[in-house]
Amino acid sequence: MSSMIYQIRLKGCLTDQWSEWFGGMTVTLDDSGDTLLTGPVKDQAALHGLLKQVRDLGIPLVSVNRIYEKEK
């Protein structure tokens, strides 16, 4: 079984202290000031759960990209 690695771009700044709240996703800031959430997502239901958390924070979603597939 495998999981997909996703990168979710958000408009604005979140610190790495949000990593646990986002299920262990890596939280980084890029040069433009956007926040990147990067990490494995086991299935579409988990991806929708992450997007719901973004919505609940009220932070604008810029993009969602599947980076690659990670073998377990």
C-alpha positions in Angstrom: 0.0 0.0 0.0 1.2 3.5 -0.7 0.3 7.1 0.3 0.6 10.2 -1.8 2.8 13.1 -0.8 0.9 16.4 -1.1 1.9 20.0 -0.9 -0.9 22.4 0.2 -0.1 26.2 -0.3 -1.9 28.7 2.0 -1.8 32.5 1.7 -0.3 33.8 4.9 2.0 32.7 7.7 1.7 29.7 10.0 4.5 28.5 12.2 5.8 25.0 12.5 3.8 24.7 15.7 0.8 23.9 13.5 2.4 20.7 12.3 0.7 18.4 14.9 -2.7 20.0 14.3 -2.3 19.2 10.6 -1.5 15.5 11.3 2.3 15.8 11.3 2.5 17.6 7.9 5.7 19.6 7.6 4.9 23.4 7.8 7.3 25.8 6.1 7.2 29.3 4.8 8.3 30.1 1.3 10.0 33.3 0.0 6.6 34.8 -1.0 5.3 34.6 2.6 2.9 31.6 1.8 2.8 28.6 4.1 3.4 25.1 2.6 2.0 22.0 4.2 3.9 19.0 2.9 3.5 15.3 3.8 1.9 12.0 3.2 -1.9 11.7 2.8 -3.2 8.2 2.9 -6.4 8.7 0.9 -8.9 11.2 -0.5 -10.9 11.2 2.7 -7.7 12.3 4.6 -7.0 15.0 2.0 -10.6 16.3 2.4 -10.1 16.3 6.2 -7.0 18.5 5.8 -8.8 20.9 3.5 -11.6 21.1 6.0 -9.1 22.1 8.7 -7.7 24.8 6.3 -11.3 26.1 5.8 -12.0 26.1 9.5 -8.9 28.3 10.1 -10.2 30.8 7.5 -6.8 30.9 5.7 -7.0 31.3 1.9 -6.1 28.1 0.0 -3.8 28.8 -2.9 -3.2 25.4 -4.3 -3.1 21.6 -3.7 -0.5 19.6 -5.5 0.3 15.9 -5.5 4.1 15.6 -5.4 4.7 11.9 -5.6 3.7 8.5 -4.3 5.5 7.0 -1.3 5.7 3.2 -0.9 5.0 2.0 2.6 
